[in-house]
Amino acid sequence: MCVDRVQRRCVADPIFGPSGGVAAALSVTGPTALVRAGPAVRLAAAAASRAYSTRR
């Protein structure tokens, strides 16, 4: 998570591919007062990793 000088918050997590390496990332950025998405981003990235790694 990061907070910059104009009070924006960034949350990101990796999406892993079939080989276990990072294939992409999921991120959310917005005003500090509104972004409380850390756990939601983590869960969404984990779900995307599972879907992507089982894809054929």
Contacts in CASP RR format, 6 or more apart in sequence:
PFRMAT RR
TARGET T0000
AUTHOR 0000-0000-0000
METHOD contacts of the structure
MODEL  1
MCVDRVQRRCVADPIFGPSGGVAAALSVTGPTALVRAGPAVRLAAAAASR
AYSTRR
1 9 0 8 1.000
1 10 0 8 1.000
1 11 0 8 1.000
1 38 0 8 1.000
2 9 0 8 1.000
2 10 0 8 1.000
3 9 0 8 1.000
3 10 0 8 1.000
3 32 0 8 1.000
4 10 0 8 1.000
7 31 0 8 1.000
7 32 0 8 1.000
7 33 0 8 1.000
8 29 0 8 1.000
8 30 0 8 1.000
8 31 0 8 1.000
8 32 0 8 1.000
8 35 0 8 1.000
9 29 0 8 1.000
9 30 0 8 1.000
9 31 0 8 1.000
9 32 0 8 1.000
9 35 0 8 1.000
10 27 0 8 1.000
10 28 0 8 1.000
10 29 0 8 1.000
10 30 0 8 1.000
10 35 0 8 1.000
11 27 0 8 1.000
11 28 0 8 1.000
11 29 0 8 1.000
11 35 0 8 1.000
11 37 0 8 1.000
11 38 0 8 1.000
11 41 0 8 1.000
12 25 0 8 1.000
12 26 0 8 1.000
12 27 0 8 1.000
12 28 0 8 1.000
12 41 0 8 1.000
13 25 0 8 1.000
13 26 0 8 1.000
13 27 0 8 1.000
13 41 0 8 1.000
13 42 0 8 1.000
13 44 0 8 1.000
13 45 0 8 1.000
13 46 0 8 1.000
14 22 0 8 1.000
14 24 0 8 1.000
14 25 0 8 1.000
14 45 0 8 1.000
14 49 0 8 1.000
15 22 0 8 1.000
15 23 0 8 1.000
15 24 0 8 1.000
15 25 0 8 1.000
15 26 0 8 1.000
15 45 0 8 1.000
15 48 0 8 1.000
15 49 0 8 1.000
15 52 0 8 1.000
16 22 0 8 1.000
16 23 0 8 1.000
16 49 0 8 1.000
16 52 0 8 1.000
16 53 0 8 1.000
17 23 0 8 1.000
17 49 0 8 1.000
17 52 0 8 1.000
17 53 0 8 1.000
18 52 0 8 1.000
18 53 0 8 1.000
18 55 0 8 1.000
20 53 0 8 1.000
23 52 0 8 1.000
24 48 0 8 1.000
24 52 0 8 1.000
25 45 0 8 1.000
26 41 0 8 1.000
26 44 0 8 1.000
26 45 0 8 1.000
26 48 0 8 1.000
27 41 0 8 1.000
28 35 0 8 1.000
28 37 0 8 1.000
28 38 0 8 1.000
28 41 0 8 1.000
29 35 0 8 1.000
END
